[in-house]
Amino acid sequence: MTKINRTIEIAIVGLGQVGIYLYNELNIKKNEIEKKTGKKIRIVAISAKNKNKKRRFNISKKIFYTDPFKIFKNRRIDILFECIGLSDGISKKIVETALRNKINVITPNKALIAKHGDHLAKLAEKNKVNLEFEASVGGGIPILRTIKEGLATNRINKVYGILNGTTNYILSEMENNNETFEKVLQKAQKLGYAEPGNPKLDLNGFDAFAKIRILSALSFNTKISKANCIMEGIENIKLEDIKIASQLGLRVKLLGISQIISGQLFETVHPCLVSKNTYIGNVNGVMNAVITEGNPVGESILQGEGAGPGPTSSSLLSDLLSILRGNIKYPFGISSIKRKSIKSFNNDHYANSLYLRFQVKDKQGVLSLITNRLAKYKISVKRIIQTPDKKNKKATIVIITHKTTEINAKNCLSVFRKNHKILKFLTLIRLYN
C-alpha cells in the first residue's frame, strides 16, 4: 500500500464472536495504533445479516450494511476485515471484490485460505495490495509472520504441533477433572472455546487440517496441497482412553503434522499419544504450540492461546499494523509464480506404533484371536493390558504395538468389525515418536 497521510478507512464484514470483538478493539485502541504507525484509522462500514441482533459490544447502526457489497459503492475503503468464516460463498466473493478494487484484506478465515489461498494471493499480487491471514493459524501466536520473515532464509523440513485450542482444552479437562467428552464439550461451549451450535469442524480435525495446509505452503514455498490425507478428530476419544494413557505415562493430543519425506509432502491431523515428559505433552488447556524444524536454525517453538476472540483479534491487529506501516508483502512469502506444486507422500507408508482398545466378550480364545490376526499382518505386540468385567461378561483389551504402516493396520483391523466376539469396534490412537 502506498503511503497515505489521510485517515485510513476500515470495513468489517461479519460480526460473530471475532468480528464484534475486533470492532471494539479497533475503537478503543485508535490512539495506540496511531502512536505506533503514524496513521489514523476510522471504521466507516460494518456488515452482518441482522442489524438489530443483541451483541457483546454496542455497534454504530449509522455505518451498518446488511448487504456488504453496497459498501464498495458507497464508501472508499482502504482495508477490509473479512470475519464471516466460510470457505466459499460470500466470504470468497467479498475478498475477491475487495482485492480487485485494490483494497487490502485481513482475515482469520483458515477455511477460505486453505481452499482458495493460491487464487486469492495471485489476485492480491496482481492488484499490489496485501492479503493478510496471520489470525488463521494459531490464534495469537505470530507463527505465519515468523515463518515468512524471521525464518525466511531457513530451509524448513517439518512443522507440527497443537493447532486447535478447543480440542486441546477438551482433552486436558477430561484428564484433569475425570470428566466425559460430552460434559467437557458443554463447558467449552459455555466458555466460548467451542461453537455453541455446531462445533463439528473443531472436533473432527478439519480446523487443524486447514491450518496445516496453510503452514505447509508457507514453510515449503509450495502451492496449497489438494491431496487426500489422513484427517481424524477427537470425537471417538473416551475418558477410558485418557485414563489408560495416563497410567502408561502418556497423554492424548490432537496433532497436525507436515513434513517433507524423500522430496514428497506429507500432511496429517489425528489424535496422538505423546509422552508426559515431552514438551508437546505439556501444552494444555486452550494453548496452541507450533514447532518448526529447519536448517540452520534447528528447532523453533512458539506457544500461545489458540481459542477465543481475544487471541484472534491480537493477530488481526498485528496484520493491520503491518499494512499501516506500508509493508507490501507476498501473501505466502514469495511470488505466486515461484511457488510450485509438490508430489504427495503415499499415506499407506506412514508408520507408527498403535494403541488399540477392544471391548470383547469375556471368553477364552478372544485374546489369541486378536494377536494371531495382528501377527498375520506382521504387526508385533509390545504390551497388553487386559481388564475383565466379570459382572457383565465383558473385558477390555488394550494392545500397544511396535511400528507398523497404515496399510497394514487398515487391512488387518477391518476384519474385527465383523467378528461377533468384538462388542464394539476398536479405538485406534497412533503413538507419536
C-alpha angles and dihedrals in degrees: 000000000000119000111279123189096187125083113290111238118217135195126195118201114193124033104203122126093302099038096051093044090050091049090056094044092052091051096049096040100048094112094046091050091050091049092053099041107022088236129116116218131202130184104226101167139027127178139194137140097258120047094185100045114128108249137187093250130032115259132203108247090193090076096036121125122187087190107053093195090067087067090073091054097044105034140045104232127192099178131021125196112206108202102157095103105212122136092220139002118052094359093059094040095050092049092047091049092050094048092047088052089054093251120146113240129210120185141167089201106126093171091058095045094044091053104033104015095114093053094044093046091054090050092051092049092048091053094040095238133120128261105194125185108162090135092059092079129044101356106242096001111110091219099137094050089046091055094042096045116006095046096028096124095044125098103231115201101172139025124178143145150111105319104169120065094191096060092041090053091049094049092046094049092047089056098039098044101028090237131148124255092249094052094048092047090057090051091050090052092051090050092050094246092114129039109265094220109035118358092172097118091058095044100044095053097251095117093052091043093055087053093050090054091053092047091049093053092049097041098046100030091239137133115265109279120241096186123127109258140175108279120171132159136202101262092109097048109111130198086247090063091049091052095047091047090052091053088054092051091254139118132205115240130171103232131190112207131187126170145148111250116185090337093310130110119246119188129172144153121200142129113280134193108229130180118263086227094064127090093240090050090062100050100106142167117020091335122128124201128191122194123193126191116202149144128288095359097056116201121000125185130197122182134180146123113309105181132065137040095275098067091039092053090049090060092043090055090047088058090047093054091048090056094043089055088060100252112156107191138172105256092232098035097260135047116287088236091062096048110096136198116250132206115253123240114246106256091208088072095053106119131203142146109256137222108211122186119191129184106205144168109273095244134131115266098025094108093048089048089057097043092046090053091050091049091052088062093043093252106145123207119236100176139002128201116186121188116183124208100199094176093061095031090240137117137199116223120191119189126188111199134199115249117304136164127259092244092052092049093045094051093043101045099044091077092062090069090070099043113106091208090064104078097190128018109260128266112236124197122172120227113231114220 
